[in-house]
Structure formats: structure tokens, C-alpha cells
Amino acid sequence: MMRAVCTTMAACLLAHATWCFVGPSTPSLLHKAPSSAASGSIISPASDSSGGQTPSLLTAASALALAAAMARGRKSSAKTKMVRHFFGDSAPAPPPPPPKKAAETYKDFVDPWLGSADFGFDPLNLAVSGGIFDTAATAVPETTYYNYRESEVKHGRFAMIAFLAIFAESADRGALLKQIGVAGAQDNLDGTLGLDEVQLPVLVVGIGAQALAEYSLQRKEDDGNFLSVEYNRDRQPGDLGFDPLGLVAGPGADKVATHNLEVNVGRLAMIGVTAFLFKEFVAKDL
């Protein structure tokens, strides 16, 4: 576009210069001079039809052509404006993202697996305080909270098994019935907690199965910390892949609701077993 403007300007200047140096047609003036002088009239440049009006028209046409070319050049340059980069320049870097706000409570993590089991109870804010489970390099702010949820589920399972085991042995069962005030119940429980030839092997097998499942889970992780579980939002806390009855994988199964039910029942079992042991071995003779 700049080349077109320069060409137009050069043509206009050349035409104007040609008129200035050459002037109007000389033969026309020479032929008309005697008759004009004889009649006593003055020759006017404007009255000459062949040479007098040519410079004015040529100058006006040149100005109009120059103005049109400049206007066209501005419009084209506005449409095709480009950002030029010089050697060593690069595109500007995007602004850094705003810093993520630190979680104040466990509710800031928005746990997709927590439903009816959420009672909003964490008075010490343990779920957002680090230092125990988040020592690995891959730890994130949710790691501590996720491991507390994992531990709660596993302890609840042990407590449920222990509470059911109380009714499987006469000494344990008699002690529990005595505590709740059943008439005729006798407390014959001793320091062995009633672990007979059946309960002890079952307890050992249960602990071994849990340890094997933990080892299988930790082997798939690469955080280098056996005491913690890597945070995985898509994994249900406590999920060890053991579901022989298909309670959470069958048609119409609600995995979130089943998980929350397990958490609530596990909490009741932990409270029940703790209360039973406390009254039997601490507050029995008080």
C-alpha cells in the first residue's frame, strides 16, 4: 500500500513539474497575440481554452488523487496492523494464576464421598493440620484429610468385627449382658478377653488379611511412605477392592450411600467396644 501511495505522489509531482517548466501551448499564444493586440484586448490566461485551464485542473486532480490514496492507505493499514517482533523478543508470558487459598476446615476440600456421615465434627481441625501423613514429596493439602478418612473406615471395620466377636464367646457375652443390666447374667471375663481356641485364630486371620490388602495398596503407590495413602479423589477412602457380594458394584448400587452407612456403623462399633472395655477393666470396681 505504501508503494502505491509513493507511486501516486511521484506521478502528481511529475505532472506538476512538467506544467511548470513547459507551460501552456506556445503556438496557441503566438497565433492569438496579433489579433488580440489589434483589437486592444488583454490576453487572459483563464480565457485560453487550450492552455489556460490545464494547470488548475491538473493540480486539483493531483490533490484529489493524493488524498484518496492516503485515505485508502490508512484504512488498509488499520485492517492489517501487525505486531512486529524483533530478534530476541518472545510473546508475553501469561499472568501467573492467583495463589490457592489454604483450607481452613475439611469442608473446603469438598469430599465427593462424604454424605450422611458428615456431622461437621472436627473441633481440633486435625483434617487440615499436616505433619503426620503429608511427609511425602507427592503430598497435597488433601493428603492429611484423606488419610484420616482412610483410618476411620479401617478402624470402624475392626471395631465391627470385635463387637460381633463379643457374642461368639460365653464369657464376653455374659460380661456384656451384665453391663447392660440383664438379670441372671454372670461376668466371668478374665484378662484373656475370652480369646479361646476359635476367636484367637480368627483374629489372627483377620489381621493378616488386612495387612495383605494394605501391602497390595501401598505397592501400587510411589510416594515412598508406607504409613500414608496417596490422595486420589476418584478412590473411595478405605476401598481395598474387596467386595465378594457385589454390594457396591451391582446394578442399582449406590457406592456413596453404602460407604456412608459403613462409616456410621463403624463409629457406633468403635464407641460400643471402647465403652465395653472401659467399664470392664477400668470402671468395673468403682
N, C-alpha and C positions, 0 to 999 in steps of 0.2 A: 504493500500500500504506500509506503514511503517512497518507493521508486516511482510509482505513478504520480504522486504529488510533485516530486522533483522534475519529472518529465514535463508535466503541465506548466510548471513555473518557468522552466527553461524555454518552452515554446512561446509563452507570453512575452518574456523578456526579449527573445529574438525578434518577434514581430514588432515590438515597440521600437527596438533599436533600428530595425530596418526602415521604419517610417521616419524616424528622426534624421537619419543620415541621407536617405534617398529623397524624402519629401514627396509632394504631390506630383502628378504627371507634368513634366516641364513643357512638352509640346502643347498641351492644352492651354497653358498660361500664355505662351508666346503667340498663339494664334488669336487669342481673345484680347490681348493687350491693345492693339491699334484701334480696334472698334470701340473699345471702352474709352480709350483716351479721346477718340474723336467725338464721342458723344458727351464727354465731360463727366462721366460717372466714375466712381471709385470701385475698384475690384474688391469684393468681399470674399474672404475665404469660405464663409458659410454658404455663399450663393453658387459656389463651384460644385456642380453635381458629380464631377468625376474625381476630384481630389480633395475638396474642402471638407467633406463629412467623413472621409475614410479614417483619419486618425482618431476622431472621437468615438466612432463605432468600434474601431479595433481595440481602443483602450477599455471601453465598457465591457466588451465581450471577454477580454482577457481577465478583467477583475472578477466577472461572474464565473468564469471557468475556474479561476484560482480558488474562490470562496467555496464553490461546490466540491472541488477536490479535497480541500481541507476539512470540510464538514464530513465528507464521506470517510476520510481517514480517521477522524475522531471516533465516528460510530464503529468502524471496523476494529480500531484498537481497543475500544471499550468492550467489544464482544470477545475478542481473542486475547484478552490480557492474561499473561502467564507469569508465574513466579519463577524467576531465574535463580538457579543455584550455581555458585561458583565452586572452584576446586576446593576440596576440604570441607565444604558445607554438607550438612545432613538434615533430614527432616526433623522438625522439633519434636522432642520426646513428649509423650502424653503426660499429663499431670499425675502424680502418684495418688493412689487411692487413699481415702481418709483412713486413719488408724481405727482398727476394730475396737469397739468398746468392750472393756473387760466385764465378764459376767459378775453380777452382784449376788444372784441366787441361782439355784439349779433350774429354775423356771426359764431362765434366759437361754438355756440350751435347747428348748423345745423338743423334748423326747417324744418320738413318734410311737413308742411302745408303752408309754405310761398313760393310763386311763383312770379307771375306778380305784386303782391302788394309790393314787396321788392324794394325800391328805395335807400337803403343804407343810410337812413336819421336818424341819432341819434347823433347829434353833441355833446350833453352833456353826452353821454354814460349812459343814465338812465337805460337801459336794463340790465346792469351788476353791477349797484350800488345797494347794499342792504339797509336794514333798514326800509322798509315800509311793504312789503309783505312777507318777509322771516323771520318773528319772531317766527314761529312755530318750534317745535323740529324736525319735519319731512321735513323741508325746505331743498332744494338743490340749487346749484348755478343757475339752470334754473328757479327757482320759481319766481323771480322778473320779468324776461323777459316774462314768461308765463302769469303772471297776467297783465302786460301791454298790451299784445296782447288780453287778455280777455276783458279788459276795453275798448280798442279801438273798438272792434267789437260791444259791447253793446252801447257805446256812438254813434257809427255810426247808429245803428238801431233807437235810439231815434231821432237823427237828421233827418233821412229819413222820419220818421213819422211826425215830426214837419214841415219839408219843404212841405210835401204834405198837411198838415193841413192849410197852408197859403192860398191855393187856395180854401179851403172849406168855407171861410167866406169873405164877400164883403169888409169889412174894411181892413183886412190883404191883400187881393188880390189887392185892389186899392193902398195900400201903396207900395207893391212890384212893381206894374206896374209903379207907379210914380217914383220910384227909378231908374228903368232901362230906363226911358225917353219915355214912351208910351204917345202919345198925348191924351188929354182928361181924363187921369186918375186922380183921386182925392184921397188924403191921408186923410182919416177920422179916422185913428187909434188913440186910446187913451191909457191910462195906463192899461187897461184891456187886451191888446194884442188881442182884438177881441174874447175872450173866451165867446161864447154865451151859450145858453142852450143846445147846441148839443156838441160843442167842449169840454167843461169842463168835462162832464160825460165820453166822450171817452178817454180823457187824464187820468182821474182817473182809468178807467178800464185798460188802457194800463199799467200804473204804477203798479197796483195791480197784473196783470198777470206776469209782470217781477219780482216783489217781490216774488210771489209764486214759480216761476221757480228757483229763486236764493235759496230760502229756501229748495226746494227739492234737489238741488245740494249739498248744504252745509250739509244737514242732512246725506248724504252718506259719508262724509269725517270725518276723525278722528284726524285732526291736531289741533282742538280746537281754530282755528282762523276763525271767520266768515267774516273777511274783506279780506281774500285771498282765492285763489283756489289752491288746491294741484296740483303739476306738474304731468301731465300724457301725455307722448309722443304720445300715441295712441288716445288721445281725441282731437278733433278739438277745438281750442280756441273759446269760445262763444257758443259751442254746448249745447243746453238745451233740446235736444230730441224733439223739436217742428218742424215737417215737414209735415203738413197736405196734401200738394200737391205732396209729394214724389219727390221733386226736387233733392235730394241727395241720394235717396235710390232706385230709379227705375232702370230699365235696361239701360245700357249705360251712367249712370250718372257719372259725374266727380266731386267728392266731393272737391278736392283740387282747381280746377278751379272755382267752384261755390263759395267757401269760399273767394278766392282772389278777385272775382268780387264784392262780398258783401263788402269786406274791402275797395276797391277803391271807390265804390259808396257811402259808408258811410263817407269816408273822404270828398268827394265833398259836401255831405249834411251838414256836420259839418262846412265846410268853408262857404257854402251859408247861413246857418242860422245865423252864427256868424256875417257875413258881413251885413246881413239884420238888425239884432238887433243893431249893432254898428251904422249904418247910421241912423236908425230911432230914436234912443234915445240918441246918443252921438254926431254925426256929422250932425244932421238934420238942425240945425240953424247956423252952422258955415259958 
